[in-house]
Amino acid sequence: MSLVFFSYAEEDQKLATEISDHLLKKNVLSWCFTRDSILGVEYTDQIPDAMTKANLVVLLISKHSIASPEVKKEIQLSHIKRLSIVPILIGMTSAEYQNQIPTSWEGILTTTVFGNADYSTTNELADRILKTINTLKPLPSPPGMPVIGDWPSDGLKINIELLKSVLFCTPEITRFLESGNQFFVSANKGMGKTLLLRYKRAKLMKEYTSHQSHSHHTTVCFAPENSPYVDMIEGSIPGLKDGHIKLLSDIRSSKRIWSFALRLSAISYFPEIAQQLDQVELRNLTNQSANFLVKPRVNPTDIFCSLLSLTPTRLNKLLDQFELQLSYLYQQIHSGIFLFIDSIDFAVAHLDRKAWTYTQAGLIEAAWSAMGANNHVKIYTSIREEAFINYESDAKANIHTTILPLRYSIKQLQGLIDRLCKVYELLPNFKAFVGVHEIANMTGQTPEDSFRYMHRHTIGRPRDLVLICHQLSKSRPELDQDQFQKIVMESSSRSVLRPIFKEMSIFLDALLDENERQRFFRMISQNILTRQMIEEICCKYNGLEETHYNAVNKSEVQIFHPFCELYNCGLIGYVQWDNKHQHAIQYFKQPDDVMNFSISCLPAAKYYVLHPSLSSLINTARLNEFLRYPFITVGHQCRWYSWYDQLIESLKYLNMIQGHQLYQQSLQELSFVICQLHAGLKVDLTELEKIASLLELVQDDAFLAMSEFIEAIPQ
């Protein structure tokens, strides 16, 4: 028997129960909250359970239901559960409904209505609902249909059938997909390299499969043969000794090892060529430890790891003896083969920075050389942006035109998330997904766009945004502005911030160890720091006198500089002048900025600001000992007003008299004044001047700082 769920405002319950009674006479059960709910059981527990059993949702639309937060939650939940919604108007025309439809309903309901209670009897409406129920048939899920509310953040976990749907194409990405001249993707962690390589392969496979079905040409090979469409090393490469690390730290020897692996892998896909290889001697040189080197259709990364299982001496002997023969056989390949390799950075993350960099660079240069030696072979691979920028080689200039630097503007990131909302939530965009368009600002600044708010709580990577959206989706039926802000801040601190230190481990010295990180964080007492405070904390962390800081920057004293590492991770920003807008802004390192390994890489500035997610993390650890300055919004490209300097000093000294009644009084008046300033209005300073006079009786520094703030206010 069918079950109809009625969604309505309490004022419309009479109509709901009347239609429900008529449906019961037609052998259709229904559920109305005011009639069928269980006393003592939470509303939030009963609604999802009732909807799970329902076939259809009947929505009674009136001025009351449009304003009802409960109805809003029920509509969103019914959408998540993929239930059909039948809208019936009460006390309004279709035109009025179209003008008043809430933004949170957009993308879920159409502007077409099912019926109007003002022109139809309850029995007639019940008959029409019954006809709708009879037409409902369970729809088979198409291949690769996403799970609603599931936001995978790993490119390997996205279903092959969904790759085209989830990929957001910038003009640069489109050129990479359409061009036959770009083969390499350069980007930081979390930017979508794996997803892009997998889709490039899926696209090529589809094109060549279609081409081959209409021709008699030789079949094109794709490697690896099996899912997930890209060849990668699982885990870290084990057993590497100092001699291996030395080889990988040199671009020539790293390229040489990769060249051998790539050529042998390509040859292994053509048995008639592979059988010409001196396999007996190959086994002898490898001491039987690398038998799979001569197996058919072997992946490049398997060969690479097998080569590194040999001693450096035996490895060099193998390369010396077989390079000429391998090059000769490689040139005999006359059919197309495509190789896809990814995530090499992860496999060598346990090595030192130089070996990490040149292992990846060696692959890129070997791939470029291999394609130049045989144009039937195409090799697509990725490299971390930090590695590509920081390695040096004579051949590097020739590779630039073949590499795609993966970049996204804020506008493009919003387009990316809008696209994913259509796939994972069946909604047109991010704002329809969260139901929150703007975040009200209590300091008089222009209300902040909800996506911009989420973005400044990340370090600008697509994966950060996806991780937060996944958490938002779990609480979506209950989302309001406060809940949205809470989830964004918690997700940013937990899901975005914590993994960064692992992902950036190759660049960390001071912050690599968890205990050392916590020791350092305990030294930070506020979210806005001066240059002097940076220097003091840095010296304190290293157990040095503050007078040694200048020597540190000149590398005369070998110490750790944790703030430089925070800056490279995008977790501390600085205040700089923006020539375009002619005012100061906050700047955080972005994913496409150059990584500077220098101990003095922290830009010179008067003020530095902690990333909101890092502030939340430290605040949680320090409880009431952490000062997060009110009235100042922190984030990349957020404005820094000229009077913020004096405001910070005033707030710092006010914080010292928290127990005094003037503390709250001062904050209230400051809030009023700052609202006026942010809004560009003329400010009446009478009350603030009175408070400043009273502060003189309590604390001289607080009085002086407040007086200087008043003088700095533009009139």
C-alpha positions in Angstrom: 0.0 0.0 0.0 1.2 3.5 -0.8 2.1 6.1 1.8 1.8 9.9 1.2 3.7 12.3 3.4 2.0 15.6 3.9 4.2 18.7 4.4 2.4 21.8 5.6 2.3 24.6 8.2 0.3 24.1 11.4 -2.3 26.6 10.2 -3.1 24.4 7.2 -3.6 21.1 9.1 -7.3 21.0 8.6 -7.0 20.7 4.8 -4.2 18.2 5.1 -6.3 15.8 7.3 -9.3 16.2 5.0 -7.4 15.2 1.9 -5.8 12.4 4.0 -9.2 11.0 5.0 -10.3 10.9 1.3 -7.1 9.1 0.4 -7.7 6.5 3.1 -11.1 5.7 1.5 -9.1 5.0 -1.7 -6.8 2.6 0.2 -3.9 5.1 0.3 -2.3 5.7 3.7 -0.8 9.1 4.6 1.2 10.7 7.4 0.4 14.1 8.9 2.6 15.4 11.7 -0.2 17.0 13.7 -2.2 13.8 13.6 0.3 10.9 13.4 3.4 12.1 15.3 4.3 10.4 18.5 4.4 12.4 21.7 7.8 12.6 23.4 9.7 11.7 20.2 11.8 14.5 18.6 10.4 16.0 15.4 13.8 15.6 13.7 13.7 11.8 14.4 10.1 11.2 13.2 10.2 13.1 9.9 13.1 11.2 8.3 11.5 7.9 9.4 8.1 8.8 7.9 9.7 9.9 4.6 11.7 6.7 4.3 8.4 4.8 4.1 6.7 7.3 1.7 6.1 7.1 -2.0 5.1 10.7 -2.5 5.2 14.1 -0.7 2.2 16.4 -0.9 3.2 20.0 -0.2 0.5 22.5 0.9 1.8 25.9 -0.2 0.4 28.9 1.7 1.8 32.1 3.2 2.3 30.1 6.4 4.3 27.2 4.9 6.5 29.6 2.8 7.6 31.1 6.1 7.9 27.8 8.0 11.4 26.5 8.8 10.0 23.0 9.4 8.5 22.9 5.9 11.8 24.1 4.5 13.6 21.2 6.2 11.0 18.7 4.9 11.3 19.9 1.3 15.1 19.6 1.4 14.9 16.1 3.0 12.4 14.9 0.5 14.7 16.1 -2.3 17.6 14.2 -0.7 15.5 11.1 -0.5 14.5 11.6 -4.2 10.7 11.7 -3.5 8.3 13.3 -6.0 6.7 16.5 -4.6 3.1 17.4 -5.4 2.5 21.2 -4.7 -1.0 22.4 -3.9 -1.8 26.1 -3.4 -3.8 27.5 -0.5 -5.0 31.1 -0.6 -2.7 32.3 -3.4 -2.6 32.3 -7.2 0.0 30.7 -9.3 1.4 34.1 -10.2 1.7 35.0 -6.5 3.5 31.7 -5.8 6.0 32.3 -8.6 6.9 35.7 -7.1 7.1 34.4 -3.5 8.8 31.0 -3.9 11.7 30.9 -1.4 15.2 30.7 -2.6 15.7 27.5 -0.6 13.0 25.8 -2.7 14.6 26.8 -6.0 15.9 23.8 -7.9 13.7 21.4 -5.9 10.3 22.7 -6.9 9.2 24.0 -10.3 6.9 27.0 -10.6 4.2 24.7 -12.0 1.6 23.7 -9.4 -0.5 20.5 -9.1 -3.7 22.0 -7.8 -5.3 24.9 -6.0 -7.4 24.2 -2.9 -9.4 27.3 -3.6 -10.9 25.9 -6.8 -11.0 22.1 -6.1 -12.7 20.0 -3.4 -10.6 17.9 -1.1 -12.0 14.8 -2.7 -11.0 16.0 -6.2 -7.5 16.8 -4.9 -7.3 13.2 -3.4 -8.4 11.7 -6.8 -5.6 13.6 -8.6 -3.1 12.5 -6.0 -4.2 8.9 -6.5 -3.6 9.2 -10.3 -0.2 10.5 -9.6 0.6 7.6 -7.3 -0.5 5.1 -9.9 1.9 6.6 -12.4 4.9 6.4 -10.1 7.3 3.6 -11.0 10.6 2.9 -9.4 13.3 4.2 -11.7 16.4 2.0 -12.2 19.5 3.9 -11.2 21.6 4.6 -14.3 25.2 3.4 -14.3 27.4 5.4 -12.1 24.5 7.3 -10.5 26.0 9.2 -7.6 24.8 8.7 -4.0 22.9 11.8 -3.0 24.8 13.7 -0.4 28.0 11.8 -0.9 30.9 14.1 -1.9 34.0 12.0 -2.7 37.2 14.1 -2.3 39.6 11.6 -3.8 39.7 11.5 -7.6 40.3 7.7 -7.5 37.0 7.1 -5.7 34.8 8.9 -8.3 32.9 6.4 -10.6 34.3 6.3 -14.1 30.8 7.0 -15.5 30.7 10.3 -13.5 34.0 11.7 -14.5 32.5 13.9 -17.3 29.8 15.1 -15.0 32.0 16.2 -12.1 34.9 17.7 -14.1 34.8 21.5 -14.2 36.5 22.8 -17.3 38.4 26.1 -17.3 39.6 27.3 -20.7 43.1 25.8 -19.8 41.6 22.4 -18.8 39.6 22.4 -22.1 42.8 23.0 -24.1 44.5 20.2 -22.2 41.6 17.8 -23.0 41.4 18.8 -26.7 45.0 19.3 -27.5 47.5 16.6 -28.5 50.4 18.7 -27.3 50.0 18.8 -23.6 50.8 15.7 -21.5 51.7 16.8 -18.0 49.7 18.3 -15.2 51.4 20.4 -12.5 49.5 21.3 -9.3 49.6 21.2 -5.6 47.9 18.5 -3.5 44.1 18.6 -3.6 43.8 20.5 -7.0 42.3 17.6 -9.0 45.3 16.2 -10.9 44.1 12.5 -10.6 40.6 13.4 -11.7 41.8 15.2 -14.8 44.2 12.4 -15.8 41.5 9.8 -15.4 39.0 11.8 -17.5 41.7 12.4 -20.2 42.2 8.7 -20.5 38.4 7.9 -20.5 38.0 10.5 -23.3 40.8 9.1 -25.4 39.5 5.6 -24.9 36.1 6.6 -26.1 37.5 8.4 -29.1 39.8 5.5 -30.2 37.1 2.9 -29.5 34.7 4.7 -31.8 37.5 5.2 -34.4 38.5 1.6 -34.3 34.9 0.4 -34.8 34.8 2.2 -38.1 38.3 1.2 -39.3 40.7 -1.7 -39.7 43.6 0.0 -38.0 45.6 -1.8 -35.2 44.1 -1.5 -31.8 45.5 1.2 -29.6 46.8 0.1 -26.1 46.0 1.9 -22.8 48.1 1.3 -19.7 47.4 0.4 -17.1 44.7 -2.0 -18.3 42.7 -2.1 -15.1 41.0 0.4 -12.9 41.6 3.1 -11.7 42.9 4.1 -15.2 46.2 5.5 -13.8 49.4 3.7 -12.8 50.6 4.6 -9.4 52.8 3.2 -6.6 50.8 1.9 -3.6 52.4 3.3 -0.4 56.0 4.3 -0.1 58.9 2.7 -2.0 60.5 0.4 0.5 64.1 -0.5 1.2 65.8 2.6 -0.3 69.4 3.1 0.9 71.6 6.1 0.7 72.9 5.1 -2.7 69.3 4.9 -4.1 68.4 8.3 -2.6 71.6 9.8 -4.2 70.5 8.4 -7.6 67.0 9.8 -7.3 68.4 13.2 -6.1 70.1 13.7 -9.5 68.0 14.6 -12.5 70.2 12.6 -14.9 70.2 9.4 -13.0 66.5 9.7 -12.0 65.6 10.4 -15.7 67.7 7.4 -16.7 65.8 5.0 -14.4 62.5 6.3 -15.5 63.4 6.1 -19.2 64.3 2.4 -18.8 60.9 1.8 -16.9 58.8 3.6 -19.5 60.4 2.0 -22.6 60.3 -1.5 -21.1 56.7 -1.1 -20.1 55.7 0.1 -23.6 57.6 -2.8 -25.2 55.9 -5.3 -22.9 52.5 -4.5 -24.5 53.8 -5.9 -27.9 54.8 -9.6 -27.5 56.5 -9.8 -30.9 58.9 -7.0 -29.9 59.3 -8.1 -26.2 60.4 -11.6 -27.2 63.5 -10.1 -28.9 64.7 -8.9 -25.5 67.6 -10.9 -23.9 65.4 -12.1 -21.1 67.9 -14.6 -19.7 70.6 -12.0 -19.3 68.0 -9.6 -17.8 67.1 -12.2 -15.2 70.8 -12.9 -14.5 71.6 -9.3 -13.9 68.7 -8.8 -11.6 69.6 -12.0 -9.7 66.0 -13.3 -10.3 64.7 -10.6 -8.0 62.9 -8.8 -10.8 61.3 -11.5 -12.8 58.2 -9.5 -13.5 60.4 -7.1 -15.6 59.9 -9.5 -18.5 56.2 -10.2 -17.9 53.7 -9.0 -20.5 51.9 -5.7 -20.0 53.8 -4.6 -16.9 53.3 -1.1 -15.5 56.1 1.5 -15.5 55.8 2.0 -11.7 56.3 -1.7 -11.1 59.4 -1.7 -13.2 60.7 1.5 -11.5 60.2 -0.1 -8.0 61.8 -3.3 -9.2 64.9 -1.5 -10.4 65.2 0.3 -7.1 65.1 -3.1 -5.3 68.6 -3.8 -6.9 71.8 -2.4 -5.4 72.9 0.8 -7.0 75.9 -1.0 -8.5 73.7 -3.7 -10.0 71.2 -1.2 -11.2 73.8 0.9 -13.0 75.2 -2.3 -14.6 71.7 -3.3 -15.8 71.1 0.1 -17.3 74.5 0.2 -19.0 74.0 -3.2 -20.6 70.4 -2.9 -21.8 69.9 0.8 -22.7 71.0 0.4 -26.3 69.0 -2.8 -26.9 66.0 -1.3 -25.2 66.1 1.9 -27.3 66.4 -0.2 -30.5 63.3 -2.4 -29.6 61.4 0.7 -28.4 61.7 2.3 -31.9 60.1 -0.8 -33.4 56.7 0.1 -31.8 54.4 1.1 -34.6 51.1 1.0 -32.9 49.7 3.6 -30.5 50.1 3.1 -26.8 49.0 5.6 -24.0 50.6 5.4 -20.5 49.0 7.2 -17.6 51.0 7.7 -14.3 50.1 9.6 -11.2 50.8 10.3 -7.5 54.6 9.6 -7.6 55.0 12.4 -5.0 53.2 10.2 -2.4 55.5 7.2 -3.0 58.6 9.2 -2.2 57.2 11.6 0.5 59.4 9.8 3.1 62.6 10.9 1.2 64.4 14.2 1.5 63.3 17.2 -0.4 65.8 16.9 -3.2 65.1 13.2 -3.9 61.3 14.0 -3.7 61.7 16.7 -6.3 64.0 15.0 -8.7 62.1 11.7 -8.7 59.1 13.5 -10.1 61.2 15.7 -12.4 63.0 12.6 -13.7 59.7 11.1 -14.7 58.6 14.2 -16.6 61.8 14.5 -18.5 62.0 10.7 -19.3 58.4 10.8 -20.6 59.2 13.8 -22.8 62.3 12.1 -24.1 60.4 8.8 -24.7 57.7 10.5 -26.7 60.3 12.3 -28.8 62.0 8.9 -29.6 58.7 7.3 -30.7 55.6 9.4 -31.6 53.4 6.3 -31.3 53.9 6.4 -27.5 52.0 9.1 -25.5 52.7 9.4 -21.8 50.4 11.5 -19.4 51.6 12.1 -15.9 51.4 14.6 -13.0 54.0 16.4 -10.9 53.5 18.5 -7.8 53.8 22.2 -8.5 56.4 22.6 -5.8 58.6 20.0 -7.5 58.2 21.4 -11.0 59.0 25.0 -10.0 62.0 24.2 -7.8 63.9 21.7 -10.0 66.7 22.8 -12.4 67.5 21.2 -15.7 68.7 22.2 -19.2 65.7 20.4 -20.7 63.1 22.1 -18.5 62.5 25.0 -20.8 61.4 22.6 -23.6 58.8 21.0 -21.4 57.0 24.2 -20.4 54.6 24.2 -23.4 53.6 20.6 -22.7 52.5 21.1 -19.1 49.2 22.3 -17.7 49.6 24.3 -14.5 46.2 23.6 -12.8 44.8 26.9 -11.5 41.4 28.1 -10.3 40.2 31.6 -9.6 37.6 32.1 -6.8 34.9 32.5 -9.5 36.0 29.2 -11.2 36.0 27.4 -7.8 32.4 28.6 -7.3 31.5 27.3 -10.7 33.1 24.0 -9.8 31.1 23.6 -6.6 27.9 24.7 -8.4 28.5 21.8 -10.9 29.1 19.3 -8.1 25.8 20.5 -6.4 24.0 19.4 -9.6 25.6 16.0 -9.5 25.6 15.2 -5.8 22.6 17.1 -4.6 20.5 17.4 -7.8 20.4 21.2 -7.1 21.3 24.0 -9.5 24.0 25.7 -7.4 25.7 26.1 -4.1 23.3 28.6 -2.6 20.3 26.4 -3.4 22.2 23.5 -1.7 22.9 25.3 1.6 19.9 27.7 1.5 22.1 30.5 2.9 22.9 33.3 0.4 24.7 35.7 2.7 26.4 35.8 6.1 25.3 38.8 8.1 28.2 40.8 9.5 27.8 42.3 12.9 30.4 45.0 12.3 28.6 46.9 9.6 30.6 45.5 6.7 28.7 44.4 3.6 27.1 40.9 4.2 29.5 38.2 3.0 28.6 35.9 0.2 28.1 32.4 1.6 30.5 30.8 -0.9 33.1 33.4 -0.2 32.8 32.8 3.5 33.4 29.1 3.0 36.3 29.7 0.6 38.2 31.9 3.1 38.1 29.0 5.5 40.0 26.9 3.1 43.5 27.3 1.5 41.9 27.7 -2.0 41.9 24.1 -3.2 38.9 22.3 -4.7 39.3 19.3 -2.3 39.0 21.6 0.7 35.6 22.9 -0.5 34.4 19.4 -1.3 35.3 18.2 2.2 33.3 21.0 3.7 30.3 20.5 1.4 30.3 16.8 2.4 29.8 17.9 6.0 27.2 20.5 5.1 25.2 17.8 3.2 24.9 15.7 6.3 23.2 18.5 8.1 21.4 20.1 5.2 17.8 19.8 6.3 18.7 21.7 9.5 20.9 24.4 8.0 20.5 28.0 8.9 23.1 30.7 9.0 24.4 29.8 12.5 24.6 26.1 11.7 26.2 26.8 8.3 29.0 28.9 10.0 29.5 26.4 12.7 29.9 23.5 10.2 32.2 25.4 8.0 34.5 26.4 10.9 34.5 22.9 12.4 35.1 21.2 9.0 37.8 23.7 8.2 39.7 23.0 11.4 39.2 19.2 11.4 39.0 18.0 7.7 41.0 20.7 5.9 43.6 21.9 8.4 44.8 18.7 10.0 45.7 16.8 6.8 47.7 19.8 5.5 50.7 19.0 7.8 50.9 15.5 6.4 50.5 16.6 2.8 53.1 19.2 3.2 55.5 17.1 5.3 58.2 17.2 2.7 58.5 21.0 3.3 58.3 20.9 7.1 61.1 20.8 9.6 59.8 22.5 12.7 56.1 21.5 12.3 56.7 18.0 11.1 56.4 16.4 14.6 52.9 16.6 16.2 54.4 17.4 19.7 56.6 20.2 18.3 53.5 21.6 16.5 51.5 21.7 19.7 54.5 23.3 21.6 54.7 26.0 19.0 50.9 26.6 18.9 50.9 27.1 22.7 53.2 30.0 22.2 50.7 31.9 19.9 48.3 33.9 22.0 46.3 35.8 19.4 45.2 35.6 15.8 46.8 38.9 14.7 50.6 39.2 15.3 53.1 42.0 14.8 56.5 41.4 13.2 58.1 41.8 16.7 55.8 39.1 18.1 56.8 36.8 15.2 60.5 37.3 16.0 60.0 36.8 19.8 58.0 33.6 19.3 60.5 32.2 16.8 63.4 32.8 19.1 61.5 31.4 22.1 60.7 28.3 20.1 64.4 27.8 19.3 65.5 28.6 22.8 67.4 31.8 21.6 67.6 35.3 22.8 65.6 37.8 20.8 68.7 39.6 19.7 69.7 36.6 17.6 66.7 37.0 15.2 68.6 39.1 12.6 71.4 36.5 12.6 68.8 33.9 12.0 67.5 35.6 8.9 71.0 35.9 7.5 71.4 32.1 8.0 74.2 32.8 10.5 72.4 30.6 13.0 70.9 27.3 11.9 67.4 27.2 13.5 63.8 26.3 12.6 61.4 29.1 11.5 57.9 27.7 12.1 56.2 30.8 10.7 57.9 30.4 7.3 56.5 26.8 7.3 53.0 28.1 8.2 53.2 30.7 5.4 54.2 28.0 2.8 51.2 25.9 4.0 48.9 28.9 3.5 48.1 29.2 7.2 49.5 32.6 8.0 49.0 35.7 5.9 50.3 39.2 6.0 49.0 42.7 5.3 50.2 44.4 2.1 49.2 47.4 0.0 47.0 46.7 -2.9 47.9 49.1 -5.8 44.8 48.2 -7.8 42.3 49.2 -5.1 44.6 51.7 -3.3 44.1 50.2 0.2 45.7 47.5 2.3 44.6 43.9 2.1 45.4 40.6 3.7 47.3 38.1 1.6 47.7 34.3 2.1 49.8 32.1 -0.1 47.7 30.5 -2.7 48.0 27.0 -4.2 49.7 28.3 -7.4 52.2 30.6 -5.7 55.9 29.7 -5.8 57.1 27.6 -2.8 60.1 29.2 -1.2 62.3 26.9 0.8 64.3 29.8 2.3 64.3 30.2 6.1 63.5 33.9 5.6 60.7 33.4 3.1 58.1 35.1 5.4 57.3 38.4 3.6 58.2 41.6 5.6 55.1 43.2 7.1 53.9 45.1 10.1 51.0 42.7 10.8 50.4 39.0 10.2 47.1 37.1 10.4 46.4 33.5 11.3 44.1 31.5 8.9 40.6 31.2 10.4 41.0 27.4 10.6 44.3 27.6 12.5 42.8 30.2 14.8 40.0 27.8 15.6 42.4 25.0 16.2 44.6 27.0 18.6 41.6 28.6 20.3 40.3 25.1 21.1 43.6 24.0 22.6 44.2 27.2 24.6 40.6 27.7 25.7 40.3 31.2 27.2 43.9 32.1 26.7 43.6 32.9 23.0 42.7 36.4 21.8 40.7 36.4 18.6 40.3 40.0 17.7 36.7 41.0 17.2 35.5 43.4 14.4 38.3 42.3 12.0 37.4 39.7 9.3 40.4 37.5 8.5 40.9 35.9 5.1 42.7 36.1 1.7 42.1 39.6 0.1 40.0 40.8 3.0 40.4 44.6 3.4 42.6 46.1 6.1 41.4 49.5 7.2 44.0 52.2 8.1 42.5 52.5 11.6 42.9 48.8 12.3 46.4 49.4 13.8 45.0 51.6 16.6 41.9 49.3 17.0 44.2 46.3 17.6 46.2 48.2 20.3 43.0 49.3 22.0 41.5 45.8 22.0 44.7 44.4 23.3 44.7 46.6 26.4 40.9 46.2 26.9 41.5 42.5 27.0 43.6 43.1 30.1 40.5 44.4 32.0 38.0 41.7 31.1 36.7 41.6 34.7 35.9 45.3 34.9 32.4 46.6 33.9 34.0 49.0 31.5 35.2 46.1 29.4 31.7 45.2 28.1 30.7 48.8 27.9 33.7 49.6 25.8 33.1 46.7 23.4 29.5 47.7 22.9 30.4 51.2 22.0 33.3 50.1 19.8 30.9 47.8 18.0 28.5 50.7 17.3 31.4 53.0 16.1 33.0 50.3 13.9 29.6 49.5 12.3 29.4 53.1 11.3 32.9 53.2 10.0 32.5 50.0 7.9 29.3 51.4 6.5 31.0 54.6 5.5 28.9 56.8 7.8 29.9 59.8 9.9 30.7 58.7 13.4 29.5 60.3 16.6 32.4 59.8 19.1 30.8 61.4 22.1 30.1 58.2 24.0 33.4 56.6 23.1 35.2 59.7 24.3 33.4 59.4 27.6 34.5 55.8 27.9 38.1 56.7 27.2 37.9 59.2 30.1 36.7 56.5 32.4 39.4 54.1 31.2 42.0 56.6 32.4 40.9 55.9 35.9 41.3 52.1 35.4 44.3 51.6 33.2 46.6 54.1 31.6 47.5 52.0 28.6 43.9 51.2 27.8 43.1 55.0 27.9 46.0 55.9 25.7 45.2 53.2 23.1 41.6 54.2 23.0 42.5 57.9 22.6 44.8 57.1 19.7 42.0 55.0 18.1 39.6 57.9 18.4 42.2 60.2 16.8 42.7 57.8 13.9 39.1 57.6 13.0 38.5 59.5 9.7 36.1 62.4 10.0 
